[in-house]
Amino acid sequence: MDFTPREIDMLNILLEGPTTTDNLAQNLNVSRRTVLRDIPSLSKKLKTFHIALETKSGVGISLAGESGNMKKLKEKLASSHKPTKLSPKERQHLIILSLLENKEPQKLLSFAMEYQVTEATISNDLDACEHIFSKYNLKLMRRPGVGVWVEGPEKGIRQLVTELFYKNFDESQLIGILKDKLPIKRDVQAADYTISDEIKNRLLKLVDANLIEEIEQALNEILNEFRFPLADSAYIGLIVHIALAMERLKSGESIHMENNILSTLKNNDEFKLAEKLGTRLEKIFGIKIPEEEMGYITMHLLGAKLRTSQGVNEFFALDNFEVAHMAREILTQAGKELGQDLTGDIIALEGLILHLKPAISRLKLGLDIRNPLLPQLKQDYKELMEVAGSSVKGIERKYGFKVPESEIGYIALHIGAALERKRHKKVPVILACASGIGSAQMLASRLEKELPQINIIDVVSFLDLNEAIKKYPYVETVVTTVPFESDSMHVIHVSPLLDEADVEKVRSHIENFEKSFTPAFSPRESTKGQGEDDKSQIILDLIESFVLKDHVVVNNKDKLLNQLMDMLKDDIPEANFDKVAEDLKNRGRIGGCAVPGTSVAILHTRTEGVDKGFLGVLRLKKSIPMENMDGKMENVETILIMLLPEKPQREAVDIMGKISVALLDNSRWLRLLKEGSGTDVIKELIRITKKTEG
């Protein structure tokens, strides 16, 4: 059984003879209340040595046990390692934990003696702690002659404790520790026991291990009853939250939640699950659990769904245009700071759109976002983190919350990936040698192997170089074995054998050139490149304008089109839906539009009513009979609306065709249209349209 440093000091005093709690408090530089609170835990640990703590009136507290057992206890204390050299960060973590454990003021002198430093050092540590507390809306109170303590909202205290858990344990450790209900074990070699282990044990003291099993049992029963599976990460987060909440409630501390958020959460099925769990926990622990606690449990459950891209109440949803605009804004701002244009990177835009939607929803819910890569990102990519931090200012202004470092880290990854893609766009070069054959081809092969960021457009003899320059006007760099000078071209002279110095010379030039390089295409390449750019823009337009509506009520089949168009007017205000409805009718798309055997109908047309592509999914509350493409009647539950301008680009027609065909050969696409979340539909849309590029 392990003893804390304060327990070791207490036992060493008691081994000298009986003493009072006042005397213990004075010698340990803590309050009498702290000593009384430590005694039950110490008494429990002493039972493993068959030693008891006895209290006698007029005498005080003493140790009672056989001499052999007393000897074993002394040996244990002698071998126990109490770290004396702490880093400032470790000392500050321990001070924070002490301040969170104890409500009453604590004196700087007691901290100084415990950690064997000066009071001035402790004062500096408290400055650092004050900065940490402020991030959670907590205030460090300092009163000369009284001591230091913490004040602030319960929500902030819980967020800080939770953050400390995740900083000191990874999820796999938490799973093992919480499921085993065990503290960190000291190794028989005392020197192996580190201060970080002490911090972890102090953290675990904030959550009663005896509660974990009962919480787990109650939670598992409810999750099974509601058929609500949770990933390990979400499960552990919920266990930590509930265990901490129970401890705080037992201490008379309750959490507050805004009424408008609570009333919205009550409309979710997850709140019913939270209520049932709360009722069970009330019976187990004999305490009243307020509705606000149920609300926070609901938020964890909703957060777990968001992590798996499942739906949430529309109150927390973001429309695709809004999130696409924010993604563009992030890349625009980041590009300005980096001196690069990143907005044309469709991969970065798509990635950010799909990432931001659930991430912002989690932040609106007040849920934490974990990023295990954060320490490495802060260490190795400091500039990228700063750029990402600046790029989210628009999001912070819009929603009124601070984007945490963990989320900034994820955005930095997207920005970094866009930079890498831009950095590795191949720079076109012409290779000119004395003959243009034989050794020239060997030189070309070695250049491409050593420098994959270059694209050798042509290998020519020096005599044919002028013709090659005219033929490829977009090429600005010539690598040559024949020295010459040019006012219009970048000329890099290398030896025919291409030694290491030559490689570095070319690499240095290419790296400098890449900073201002804008890819151009030969006439043959430009058509293909433009087509790919057009496809990217069409896909992005579809993502931005995409609409998904559930529980759509259609009262009159004959007025179906007008009804559906009315529903979409607010989503795309620039469209002329009267014209859209007219064109759908005129082209007869309302008849024979259901896909046989799918319960899905497609309404599509080219129309002057829109100036770019539009994709919408409407799920009917009650199916309606419609004619399918085989001329038979089909009960339709889902309607896919696809609109193109009157004179669409060829790429747009191709993309819409692929989306339609996927209904016949892609069961996942069909299923997601019927019941998937908007994010999942968009992800599958991207997968389908990317197949067109192969």
N, C-alpha and C positions, 0 to 999 in steps of 0.2 A: 504494500500500500504506500502511495507517495504522499509526502508532506509538502505543503507550500513553504516558501521561505519564512513567512510569519509564523506558521505552525512550528517550524523547526526552532525558531527563537523562543516561542512560548514553552515548548517542551524542555529546552535547555534550562530555562528559568525554573520550571516545575521539578526538574530532576535535582535541583539544589535544596528543595524542600517546599512545604506548603506556602501559598501566597494568596493574596486577595485579587479580585478582578481589577480593583483600582490600581494596585501595584503593577499588575501585568500591563494594564493600559498605559501607565506612566513609562514603564521600561520599553514598551514597544512603540511609544509615540503614536498611539491611536486612541480612539474614544473607548469608554467602558462598554458602550453599546456594540462596538465592533468586536470586542473580546467575547461578549455574551453570544453574539451571532456566530462566532467561529467555534465555540465550544461543542455544539452538537455534532458538527462534521468531524472535529478532532476526536471526540469520544468514540465515534463510529470506527474511525481508522485505528484507534488504539486497541479495539477488540480483537484485531488480527494478531496482536502480540499478547492477548489475554491480560491486558492492563486496563484498569478502569479509572475514570476521573471521579473523585469523590469530593463532595462539598459539605463542609461542616461549619455550623454557626460559630463564630468567634475564632475560627481557624483559617477558613478560606478553602481554596482548591488544592488538591494534592493528587499524586499518582499512587494507585494501589495495585500491587502485583508481586509475584514471586521474583526473587533476586535474579534467577536465570532469565526470566522474561525482560526484566529491567536491563540486563546486560545486552540482550539482543536489540532492544530499542536504542541503547547508546551506540551500538555498532552501526545500526541503521542510520542514525543521525550523523555519525562520524563520516559515513560513506556518502551521505547525501551531498550533492553538489549544488552549491548556491552560486550562480554566476555573479561575478563581480565586475566584469568588463562588458558594459552594454554600449551599443551604438546609440546615438541620440534618438534614432527612429524607434528602436526597440524600447528604450526607456519611455518615450512618449506614448507608445501603444499601451504600456503597462499603466502609465498615469491615467490615460483615458479610461481604461477598464476600471481602475480604482474609483474614478469619479462617477462612472456609471453604476458601479456596484453600491456605492454609498451615497445616501441622500444628504447626510450631514456634512458640514464644512470639514475640510482636511487641511492640516497645516503644512506649509512648505518644508518645515523642519523634519516632519515625519517622512516625507518623500526623500529629502536629502540624506537622512540616515539610512533609509531602506536601500537606496541605490548608491550610497557611498560617494556622493558628490556634494558640491556646495549649494547653498540656497540660491545663489546667483544662477547656477546652471539649471536648477529646477525652474527658476523664473523664466529663463530663455525657453526651456521645454514647454512651459505653459503658453508662451507666445505662439509656438508652433501648434499646440493643441487647440488654442483659441481659433486659429485659422481653419483647422479641420472641423471644429464644432460649427463654425459659421456657415459652412457648406450645407448643413442640415438644419439651419435656422435655430441653432442652439447657442446659448450665450454662456461664456465662462465668467462666473462672478468671482471677484477678488475683493476681500475686505481685510485690511491690516488688523491683526489681532484676533480675527475670526477664522480666516482660512479661505479656501477656494471650493467652489461647488458649481454644478451645472444647472441651468434653468432653460426651459423651452418646451415646445410641443412634443407630445408623446410620439407623433408620427416621425419626427426628426430623430428621436432617441432610437426608435426601432430601425429606421433606415441606416443609422450609423452602426448599430450592433450587427445588422445583417451584412453591411458592407465589410465589417471587420471579419465576419465569418468567412466571406468569400475571398478576402485578401489572404487569409491565413490557411484556408483549406481549399483544395480544388474539389470539384464535384465528386470525383471518385473517392476521395478521402472522407467527405461528408457522408456519402452513402455507407461506407464501411463503419465509420464512427457511430452514426445514428442508429444503424441497424444492430451493431454489436452492443450499443449502450455503454461503451467503455471510454474512459479518458485516455489521453496519450500515455503510453507506458514509459517509465524510466528504464533504461537498460541497466543491467547489473554493473556495467562499467559507468560509473557516475559521470565521467567526463563526456560521455556521449549524449548526455541530457543537456540540451541547449536552451537558451533563453526563448527561442521561438516555440519550443515545446511548452515552456511555462506560459507564454501568451495563449497558446492553444488551450491549455488546461483552464486558464482563467476565463477564457471565452466559454468553454463548456460548462463552467460553473453558473453562467447566466441562464442556462437551460437545464432544468432538472432532468437527469437521465431517466429517472423513474417514470416520468410522464411520457416519454417517447413511445414506449410499447403500447400504452393505452391509446395515445393519439393515433398511432399507426393502425391499430386494430379498428378504431372507430372510422378513420378515414377510408380504409380499404373496404369496409362493409358498405359505406355509402357510395363509393366509386363503383363498386360492383353492382350495387342495386340500380344505380343510374346508368350503368354501362358507359362510364366516362373514363377511358384509359388515359394515363398520364405518362409521359416520358420521364426517365429518372431525374433529369435536371429540373423539370417542373414539379415532380413529386417531392424532391428534397427541398426545393424552395418553399413549398407549401408546409412541409413538416416543420422547417425552421421557423416560418412565420407563426404557425399555430402554437408551437411550444413557447416561443418568446411571448406571444400574446397572452397565453395562460399564466405565465410567470408574472407579467405586468399587471394583469387583471387581479391576480391574487394579492398583489401589493397595493391594490386600489388605484392603479393607473389605467385610464381608459383613453381611447383614441377618438378623434373628431373627423367627421367627413361632411362635406358640403351637402346640403339638403337636395339640391338639384341633381347632383351626381348619384346620391343614394337612391332617389326616386327613380332615376333612369335604370340603375342596376337592378332594381326590384322587378323590372319588366323582363329580365332575362331568366331563362330556365336555370342557369347556373346559380341564381340567388336561392331557388328552391332547394337545390343541393346543399348550399351553404347553410340554410336555415335548419335543414334536417341534421346536418353535421353539428351545428351549434347546439341544437336540442340535446343531442347525444353527449356532447362534451359537458354541457351543464350538469347532466345527471352524474357523469363520472367525477367531475371536480367540485361539484357543489357550489358553483359560482354562477352568477347571472351574466350572460354574454349579450351585450347590447347589439342593436341592429347595425351600428357602424362597423363592428367587428365582422359581422356577416358580409357587409359590403366589401371589406378588404379581402376576405376569403373569395368572394365572387370575382374580384378583380384578378386574383391569382389564377382562378379557373379560366377566366376569359383570356388572360395572358397566355395560358397554355394552349388555347385554341389558336390564338394569333400566331404562336410559334410554329404551328403546323399549317398555317395559312387557311384555317377554317374561318367561317363567318362569325361576326359579332353584331350586336345591335347597331342599327344604322346611325345611332347617336354618335358612335365612335368611328364611323366609316369615313374614308376620304374618297372623293370622286377622282377618277383617273386623270382628268384634265388638271386638277389642282396639284396632284403629286407629280405629274409630268412637268408642270411648270416649275415646281420646286427643284426637281432633278436638273433641269436646264439651268436654273439660277445658280445652283451649287457648282456645276461645271463651268459656267461663265465666270463666276467670281474666282474660282480656283485657277482658271486659265489666265485671268488678268494678273494674279499674283505670281504665277509661274512663267509668264511671258509666252504662253502656249494657247492655241485655240483648241479646246477640248470638246466643244459643243457638237462637233461633227462626228464624234465617236458614238455610233449607234449602240455598240455593245455596252459602253459605259452608261448611256442613257437608259437602256433597257434594264441593266443591272440595278441602277439606282432607283428606278421606278418600282421595281419588284421588291427591293429592300426597304424603301422608305415607307411604303404603305403600312405594313404591320409594325415597323419601328415607331412611327409617329403615333399610331394607335396605342402602342404600349406606353409611350411617354405621356399621352393624354390621360391614360388610365392611372398614371403615377407608378407604373411598374418598373422595376430595375431591368437594365439591359446588361448582360454579362459579356465580357470580351476577354477570353483567355490570352489573346495575343497582345493585350494592351501594354504590359511591361516592355515587351520587345519592341513594339511600335514606338513607344516613348523614347526608348534608348537608341534605336537604330534609324528611326525616321522622324526625327524631331521637327525638321522643317515641314515635312508633309503633314504632320499632326497640326502644326500652326496654321497651315494653309486651310486644312479641313475645318479647323475651329473657326476661322474667319468666314468660310463659305456658308456656315449654317446660321449666320446672324439673321438672315431673312426669316428662317423657320422660327427662331426664338422670338422675333418681333411679332410674327403672325399669331403664334399660339401662346405666347406669354410664359413659356417655360425655358429653363436652361437645358441645353442639350449636353448630356454627360460625356465625359471623356471616352467611355466605352463605346458609345455610338459614334463619336467623332473618329475613333479608331477604325470602325467599319467603313465610314465614308472615306477616310484616308486611303484605305485599301482600294476602293473603287477608283479614286483619283490616281493613285500610284499605278494601277493596272492600265489606265488610259494613257498615262505618260509612257509606260513601257511600250504599249502598242505604237504610240506616235514615234518613240525613239527608234523603234526597230522597223519602221517603214524603209524599205530598201532605197538607197540613193543610186540613181542610174549613172553609169560611167561607160566611157568608150576606152578600150585598151588598144594602144597603138604600139606596134613593134617594128623592127627593121623589115621583117618579111611578112608578118601576119599569119604564118603557118608554123607547124612543128613546135618549136620551143615556145611560141606565143600561146598556143593552146595549153601547154603545160603551165605557163605562168598564169593564165586565166583560171585554171583549175585550182592552183594554190591560193590565189587571191580570194576566190569564193569560199574556200575552206577556212582560211584564216580570218576573213572578214565577211561574215554572213549578212551584214547590214548593207552590202553593196550589191547592185544588180548590173552585171556586165552586159550591156545592150548589144555590143558588137566588138569583134576582134578584127582589126584591120592593119594593113601595112602602113607605114608612115606616109608613103606616097598617096594613099587613098584617104588620109585623115580628113582633108577638107570636104570631100564628098560625104563622108560619114557625119560630119558636123551639120551639113546642110540637110541630110536625110533625117537626123534626129535633133531637131532644134530645141527640144526640151532638156537635152543633156547639157550639163554645165561643167562636168569634170572629165578630164582626160588623164588616164594613167599611161605613162609612156616610158619605153626603154631608150628613146632617142630624145635628148634634151632640146627643148625649144621654149620660147616665151609667147604668151598670148594675152592680149588686152581683154578679150571677151570670154575666155575659158579659165577654169581652175586647172592648172597643169601640175601633176605630181610625177617627178622623175624617179624611177626605180631601176635597179639592176636586173638583168634577165633572170638571175638566180633567186631574186627576192629574199634578201637576208632579213634578220630580225629588225634591223634599223629601218629597212624599207617598210616592213609591216607596220611598225609604230608610226612612221611618217604618214602612211595612208590612213591609218586609224585615227590619228590626231586630226587630220584634215576632215575626215568624214564626220567625226564627233562635233567639230565646230560648224561644219556645213549643215548638219542635221537641225541645229537650233533654229535656223531660218528657212529650212527646206520645206517647200510645199510640193507634194507629189504632183507630177504632170504625166500625161499619157501620150503615147504615139497615136496617130489617127486610128490605127487598128485597135489599140487598147482603150481609147477614150470612150467608145461606144459601150464596151463592156463595163468600164468603170462607172460611167454615168448611169447605166442601168442598175448597177448595184446600189449607187447612192439614191436613186429614185425609189428602189424597193425599200431601203432603210427608212426613207422619209414617209412612205406610204404606211409601213408597219407602225411607225411612231404616231402618225395621225390616227390610225385605228385604235391604238392604245389610249391616246389622249381623249378621244371622243367616246370610248366604249361605255355602254350603259347596260346594267343588269338590274332587272326589277322582278321581285318575287310577289306572289299572291295577287296577280293582276286579275281583276274581275271584268269579264266581257259579258254584258247583259244582252246584247243584240248582235248576232253573227253578221247580219246584213250591214251593220254599221261598224264592223270590226276595224276597218282601216282608219276611219275618222277617230275612233276611240283611241287606238294605239298611237296615232299621230299626236293627238292632244296630250297624251302622257309624256311624249318626248320633247315637247316644245320648250320646256324649261331647261332641258339638258343640252340642247344645241340651239340656242336662241337665234343664231345667224341663219339657220336653215328655213326654207319656205315649205312647211309640211303640207300646206294645202296643195301645193304643186306636186309634192312627193306622192300624196294620196291619189291625186288625179292621174299621175303617170303610172302608178301601180294598177289602177283600174283600167286605164286605156290599154295597157299591154297585157291585160288578162292574167296578171300574176296571182290574183286571189283564187283562181281556179286551178286545181291540180298542182298545188304547191307543197303538199305534205309528202315527206319522204316515206315510202312504204315500210311498214313494220318498225318505225322508230318513235312514233308519237311526236315528231318534230316537223314543223312546217317552215319553209323558207320564203320570205317575202323579199324579193330583190328586183331592182330596176336601175336603169340609167336615167338621171333626171336633172333638170336645171335647178331643182330645189336645193341641191347641195353643191358646194364647190370643192369638196374633197371626200374621200371614202368615209363611210360610217358603218359601224357594226353594233348591233344591240341584241340583247337576249331578254325576252319577256316570258316569265313562267306564269301560266294561268292557274288561278285558284281552283277552277273547275274546268275539266277538259271540254272541248267543243268539237263537233264533227266537221271535218273539212275534206275536200276531195284530194286524193293523193295523185301521184304522177302516173299511176296505173289506171286512173279513172274511177277508182273505188273510194269509198268513204273511210276515213281514218279519224280516230279520236286523238285530237292534238292537245298536248299539255304544255309544249314549249314552242315559242315562235322566234326564229332567227331572222333578224332584219338586216339586209345588206344593201347599202346604197352607194352608187358611184355617180360622178358628174356625167353630164350628157356626152362629153367627149373625153373619156378617161385615158390615162396612160396605159400602154400595153402591159406594163408591170402590175398595175392595179387590177386589171382584168385577170391576169394570171394568178395573183394572190387570192382574189375572191373565189376563183375557180377551185383552187386547192382547198380552201376552207369548206366549200360545198362538198367536194369529193370526199373529204375526210369523214363526213357523216356516214359514208358507206364502208370505209375500210379502216376506221380508227375508232374502236369501241370506247377508248378513254375520252376522246373528244366528245362523243355522243353523251357519255355519262356526265361529264363536267358541265355540258350545256344544260343538262336537266337538273343537276343538284350541286355542282361545284361552286366554290366561292369565286368572286370576281378575280382575285389574284391568281387562282388556279387556272381559270379560263384564259387569262392573259398569258400565263406561262406556256400553256399548251398551244395557244395561238402563235406564239413566237417559235415554238418547236416546229409547228406545221409550216409556217412561212419560211423558215430557214431551210427546209427541205427543198424549196424552190430554187435555192442558190446552188445546189449541188448539180 
